[in-house]
C-alpha cells in the first residue's frame, strides 16, 4: 500500500485564487467598513483562500486536499493482464493473416520484454 496525495488542478486553483482576490477586495472596501469585526474575519478568510490556491497553482508540490491509499499489487496484476490481452490480440492478427510472422515475433518480443 502506498499513499497518494490529491491536490486541486492548476486551473481550479487559479480560478479559486481569483475568487479569493475578489473576496479580499470586497472585504477591504465594503465588508470591513460596514460590518466591522466580521469584515476583518471575512477578509482574513479570503486572504487564506487566496494564498492556499496561489500556492497550489504556482508550486510543483502543492497542498493535498485528500490522501488515499493505493494497493500496488493490483496495479501490477492489471498491467500483466493487459500484456496478456495484447499478446492474445497479436496472436489473432497473425492467425488472421493481418501481420507477417516477422512482425508477430518482433512485436511479441517487445511485449514480453515488459513483463
Secondary structure, 3 states (H helix, E strand, C coil): CEEEEECCCHHHHHHHHHHHHHHHHHHHHHHHHHHCHHHHHHHHHHHHHHHHHHHHHHCCCCCCCEEEEECHHHHHHHHHHHHHHHHHHHHHHHHCCCCCHHHHHHHHHHHHHCC
